Structure formats: C-alpha cells, structure tokens
Amino acid sequence: MVLILFVLLRAIIGPTVIDRLLSINAISSKVSMIILLMAFMRGDYGFIDVAFVFVLCGFVGGLWILRVLTPGDWQLRLPGLGGFEGEGEEAVSHD
C-alpha cells in the first residue's frame, strides 16, 4: 500500500503524460497483485477472475490513453512486406 502511495505521488507530480501513464499502469498492477494475494490467503479463487479483468481493463485503458494522446496515425508499416497495407490495386486471379 505504501508503494501505491509513492506511485500516486509520482502520477501527481510527473511532468509528462508518459510518467502519469506509467504510474497508472503500476498502480493497476499493484492493486491486481493485492487482489491475488487476498485470493490466496482466503482460499477463494474466484478473485482471480476479478484480478484478470482488472488487469485487462488497465491494459485497454492504457492503449486508449496512448491512442488519444499520441499524434499521427497507427497504420501497420512493415518494410519488405508489401501488399498488407490495404491500399492500391486489388489482387486479380487469373484462372
């Protein structure tokens, strides 16, 4: 819990958006570990699903924050793999 407070302080003070995003991800992973430890101590393993959903929501939220705050497009560009861009001529079959 003390580490969560330190990371929360870093989220408040952090000068950049990336610092805040990393601290939010760290808080969500620490909370999920607390949930998993509670499940282990109680012997009630139904909390594992809750921790898993919490981690997935944190991951999707982090991706959304990056999508909103980073400029530019998110197109797939791999050098040497032509034809995967979806633009240009359609493939023609010569049967």
C-alpha atoms as a printed R data frame, in Angstrom:
   type eleno elety resid chain resno       x       y       z
1  ATOM     1    CA   MET     A     1   0.000   0.000   0.000
2  ATOM     2    CA   VAL     A     2   2.900   2.352   0.701
3  ATOM     3    CA   LEU     A     3   4.296   1.722  -2.785
4  ATOM     4    CA   ILE     A     4   0.919   2.622  -4.273
5  ATOM     5    CA   LEU     A     5   1.047   5.944  -2.427
6  ATOM     6    CA   PHE     A     6   4.556   6.639  -3.766
7  ATOM     7    CA   VAL     A     7   3.480   5.846  -7.309
8  ATOM     8    CA   LEU     A     8   0.360   8.002  -6.875
9  ATOM     9    CA   LEU     A     9   2.615  10.856  -5.788
10 ATOM    10    CA   ARG     A    10   4.646  10.304  -8.953
11 ATOM    11    CA   ALA     A    11   1.439  10.431 -11.004
12 ATOM    12    CA   ILE     A    12   0.527  13.771  -9.474
13 ATOM    13    CA   ILE     A    13   3.996  15.312  -9.769
14 ATOM    14    CA   GLY     A    14   5.015  13.667 -13.089
15 ATOM    15    CA   PRO     A    15   5.882  16.344 -15.634
16 ATOM    16    CA   THR     A    16   4.907  14.349 -18.719
17 ATOM    17    CA   VAL     A    17   1.899  12.335 -19.757
18 ATOM    18    CA   ILE     A    18   4.039   9.214 -20.139
19 ATOM    19    CA   ASP     A    19   5.089   9.461 -16.476
20 ATOM    20    CA   ARG     A    20   1.453   9.600 -15.466
21 ATOM    21    CA   LEU     A    21   0.532   6.709 -17.756
22 ATOM    22    CA   LEU     A    22   3.306   4.531 -16.353
23 ATOM    23    CA   SER     A    23   2.300   5.327 -12.802
24 ATOM    24    CA   ILE     A    24  -1.345   4.488 -13.520
25 ATOM    25    CA   ASN     A    25  -0.246   1.150 -15.012
26 ATOM    26    CA   ALA     A    26   1.939   0.484 -11.971
27 ATOM    27    CA   ILE     A    27  -0.958   1.228  -9.621
28 ATOM    28    CA   SER     A    28  -3.281  -1.100 -11.509
29 ATOM    29    CA   SER     A    29  -0.721  -3.922 -11.447
30 ATOM    30    CA   LYS     A    30  -0.100  -3.438  -7.719
31 ATOM    31    CA   VAL     A    31  -3.832  -3.478  -6.977
32 ATOM    32    CA   SER     A    32  -4.239  -6.658  -9.011
33 ATOM    33    CA   MET     A    33  -1.405  -8.263  -7.022
34 ATOM    34    CA   ILE     A    34  -3.172  -7.286  -3.797
35 ATOM    35    CA   ILE     A    35  -6.349  -8.917  -5.115
36 ATOM    36    CA   LEU     A    36  -4.409 -12.071  -5.996
37 ATOM    37    CA   LEU     A    37  -2.769 -12.189  -2.561
38 ATOM    38    CA   MET     A    38  -6.181 -11.838  -0.917
39 ATOM    39    CA   ALA     A    39  -7.470 -14.717  -3.047
40 ATOM    40    CA   PHE     A    40  -4.536 -16.869  -1.997
41 ATOM    41    CA   MET     A    41  -4.852 -16.045   1.704
42 ATOM    42    CA   ARG     A    42  -8.602 -16.659   1.811
43 ATOM    43    CA   GLY     A    43  -8.515 -19.689  -0.432
44 ATOM    44    CA   ASP     A    44 -11.307 -18.178  -2.507
45 ATOM    45    CA   TYR     A    45 -10.010 -18.352  -6.041
46 ATOM    46    CA   GLY     A    46 -12.969 -16.505  -7.533
47 ATOM    47    CA   PHE     A    47 -10.989 -13.308  -7.053
48 ATOM    48    CA   ILE     A    48  -8.534 -14.422  -9.740
49 ATOM    49    CA   ASP     A    49 -11.130 -13.611 -12.389
50 ATOM    50    CA   VAL     A    50 -11.610 -10.171 -10.863
51 ATOM    51    CA   ALA     A    51  -7.855  -9.512 -10.923
52 ATOM    52    CA   PHE     A    52  -7.626 -10.732 -14.526
53 ATOM    53    CA   VAL     A    53 -10.440  -8.425 -15.669
54 ATOM    54    CA   PHE     A    54  -8.850  -5.551 -13.731
55 ATOM    55    CA   VAL     A    55  -5.515  -6.085 -15.498
56 ATOM    56    CA   LEU     A    56  -7.202  -6.295 -18.908
57 ATOM    57    CA   CYS     A    57  -9.149  -3.091 -18.277
58 ATOM    58    CA   GLY     A    58  -5.933  -1.351 -17.244
59 ATOM    59    CA   PHE     A    59  -4.206  -2.544 -20.403
60 ATOM    60    CA   VAL     A    60  -7.028  -1.415 -22.687
61 ATOM    61    CA   GLY     A    61  -7.243   1.896 -20.835
62 ATOM    62    CA   GLY     A    62  -3.517   2.437 -21.314
63 ATOM    63    CA   LEU     A    63  -3.826   1.729 -25.025
64 ATOM    64    CA   TRP     A    64  -6.729   4.148 -25.266
65 ATOM    65    CA   ILE     A    65  -4.761   6.869 -23.476
66 ATOM    66    CA   LEU     A    66  -1.840   6.343 -25.841
67 ATOM    67    CA   ARG     A    67  -4.161   6.406 -28.837
68 ATOM    68    CA   VAL     A    68  -5.709   9.700 -27.753
69 ATOM    69    CA   LEU     A    69  -2.531  11.448 -26.670
70 ATOM    70    CA   THR     A    70  -0.057  10.405 -29.358
71 ATOM    71    CA   PRO     A    71  -0.181  12.228 -32.662
72 ATOM    72    CA   GLY     A    72  -0.095  10.533 -36.018
73 ATOM    73    CA   ASP     A    73  -1.682   7.500 -37.483
74 ATOM    74    CA   TRP     A    74  -1.500   3.923 -36.272
75 ATOM    75    CA   GLN     A    75  -1.099   2.207 -39.639
76 ATOM    76    CA   LEU     A    76   0.789  -1.061 -39.887
77 ATOM    77    CA   ARG     A    77   4.032  -0.396 -41.725
78 ATOM    78    CA   LEU     A    78   6.449  -3.269 -42.065
79 ATOM    79    CA   PRO     A    79   9.327  -2.889 -44.514
80 ATOM    80    CA   GLY     A    80   9.601  -5.699 -47.018
81 ATOM    81    CA   LEU     A    81   6.004  -6.872 -46.626
82 ATOM    82    CA   GLY     A    82   4.196  -5.254 -49.488
83 ATOM    83    CA   GLY     A    83   0.522  -5.857 -50.030
84 ATOM    84    CA   PHE     A    84  -0.582  -5.713 -46.402
85 ATOM    85    CA   GLU     A    85  -1.413  -2.024 -46.362
86 ATOM    86    CA   GLY     A    86  -4.839  -2.434 -47.927
87 ATOM    87    CA   GLU     A    87  -4.285   0.365 -50.418
88 ATOM    88    CA   GLY     A    88  -3.550   0.224 -54.093
89 ATOM    89    CA   GLU     A    89  -4.610  -2.352 -56.640
90 ATOM    90    CA   GLU     A    90  -6.824  -5.247 -55.836
91 ATOM    91    CA   ALA     A    91  -5.457  -8.749 -56.260
92 ATOM    92    CA   VAL     A    92  -6.611 -10.285 -59.523
93 ATOM    93    CA   SER     A    93  -6.934 -14.009 -60.009
94 ATOM    94    CA   HIS     A    94  -6.046 -15.358 -63.456
95 ATOM    95    CA   ASP     A    95  -7.818 -18.716 -63.647
